[in-house]
Amino acid sequence: MFAWEDLPASVVVFGPGVIGLELGQALSRLGVRVRVFGVSGSLGPLTDPVIRAYAASTFNDEFYLDPNARVTEMERDGDQVVVTYLDREGRSVTERFDYALAATGREPNVRGLGLENTGLALDQRGVPLFDAQTLQCGNAPVFIAGDANNILPLLHEAADEGKAAGENAASYPQVKPLARRAPLAVVFSDPQIAMVGQCYADLAEGHFVTGRVSFEDQGRSRVMLKNRGLMHVYADKATGCFLGAEWTGPRAENIAHLLAWSYQQGLTIGQMLAMPFYHPVVMEWTPPSETASMCQSGKCVEAQPHRRGRHHERYYSWDRSSQERVTGARRE
Ligand SMILES: Cc1cc2nc3c(=O)[nH]c(=O)nc-3n(C[C@H](O)[C@H](O)[C@H](O)COP(=O)(O)OP(=O)(O)OC[C@H]3O[C@@H](n4cnc5c(N)ncnc54)[C@H](O)[C@@H]3O)c2cc1C
């Protein structure tokens, strides 16, 4: 794709992961007819079903995206690919495309290295079994870093792992575990998608509360005409510690860094809110200020500007137990 000198008229993308979404949306915005098909409902790195559904609906305003697609037939016809699928209403649709883009994951390129001759234990893909902490393969002076180990196929993780693997190789047989930074992932779609800290799917049920931020009525996002987005912030019910966040929305890459640094510092929501927030920026609404008190009460807040200053702000709070939504205005 990156070698194309001209744009095709149509592309079918398989895999709405990070790469499929970024490239699919870019092609669509360049005027290419795009359909994106996924399996099992997954979308980007998101695991929170509410955020996932919101993101899917946002992208569907621009191009056809079915994260849970049912493709029934696919064949090559000359220079084209013919795909038959059931649309969301269950109707059978057949479409022709100039290209099929398979963005369904990458495999470590270890073929041809002769690893089978090393005596290392290999998995079914031929990748050596390794310790995810030290990156050491068995007890051998062999280390595996970056996309080849497929733990976290991200550039900053590959760089950290490369350094750690190199240090362990140099100090072998003394090897030490790699110190990981706070989990951080950004999808460069529009709106962006981001995840920080623990993902929703990994949180222990009943032990966390969720703060909810909508970017739809957020001042700065509205002025930029980017007021599309929804964030969930997770906090430990007992300690008030920030556990993680998943969202789609404007300036997610910037918010993600603030949240990742907070996560790595082990901050509580209260400590995060004691930090300065300037007006008018997108970050003003994150994290929702009542997340801290929710930790004790178990209540969930829908949207809450926590800006300080002499401003009137509309606020919404939502008590999940009573399903009651309260709207009001207050002077801060
Ligand atoms: C389209 C795309 C977009 C991405 N966007 C992002 C992003 O926005 N942010 C982010 O953090 N990450 C992103 N990534 C992931 C990121 O690029 C990788 O995680 C990172 O490059 C991994 O670094 P690495 O050194 O492990 O592997 P690579 O960067 O792939 O380097 C491996 C090198 O080894 C060489 N090689 C392969 N096999 C052999 C062999 N047998 N012998 C010798 N050399 C060999 C390859 O030619 C290559 O030069 C993206 C990836 C793709 C494909």
The ligand as a Gaussian input file, in Angstrom:
#p B3LYP/6-31G(d) Opt

LIG

0 1
 C        1.551000       0.235000       9.600000
 C        2.117000       0.236000      11.002000
 C        1.871000       1.314000      11.841000
 C        2.377000       1.333000      13.132000
 N        2.137000       2.414000      13.916000
 C        2.653000       2.462000      15.154000
 C        2.459000       3.598000      15.981000
 O        1.792000       4.549000      15.601000
 N        3.005000       3.604000      17.219000
 C        3.740000       2.555000      17.683000
 O        4.221000       2.606000      18.825000
 N        3.954000       1.456000      16.924000
 C        3.429000       1.402000      15.679000
 N        3.637000       0.288000      14.897000
 C        4.398000      -0.826000      15.483000
 C        5.882000      -0.529000      15.471000
 O        6.267000      -0.157000      14.157000
 C        6.628000      -1.767000      15.912000
 O        6.161000      -2.155000      17.193000
 C        8.121000      -1.533000      16.007000
 O        8.630000      -1.119000      14.775000
 C        8.797000      -2.842000      16.442000
 O       10.190000      -2.671000      16.420000
 P       11.128000      -3.930000      16.175000
 O       12.526000      -3.395000      16.219000
 O       10.771000      -5.026000      17.069000
 O       10.763000      -4.448000      14.708000
 P       10.890000      -3.724000      13.310000
 O       10.790000      -2.243000      13.442000
 O        9.952000      -4.425000      12.406000
 O       12.391000      -4.063000      12.907000
 C       12.773000      -5.372000      12.577000
 C       13.914000      -5.296000      11.596000
 O       14.452000      -6.597000      11.462000
 C       14.616000      -6.881000      10.068000
 N       14.501000      -8.333000       9.916000
 C       13.396000      -9.096000       9.867000
 N       13.726000     -10.399000       9.729000
 C       15.065000     -10.459000       9.711000
 C       16.003000     -11.518000       9.598000
 N       15.609000     -12.777000       9.471000
 N       17.319000     -11.190000       9.624000
 C       17.707000      -9.911000       9.762000
 N       16.875000      -8.882000       9.868000
 C       15.569000      -9.149000       9.843000
 C       13.484000      -6.113000       9.390000
 O       13.790000      -5.888000       8.037000
 C       13.488000      -4.826000      10.216000
 O       14.415000      -3.905000       9.722000
 C        3.146000       0.243000      13.609000
 C        3.385000      -0.847000      12.766000
 C        2.872000      -0.865000      11.486000
 C        3.164000      -2.037000      10.613000

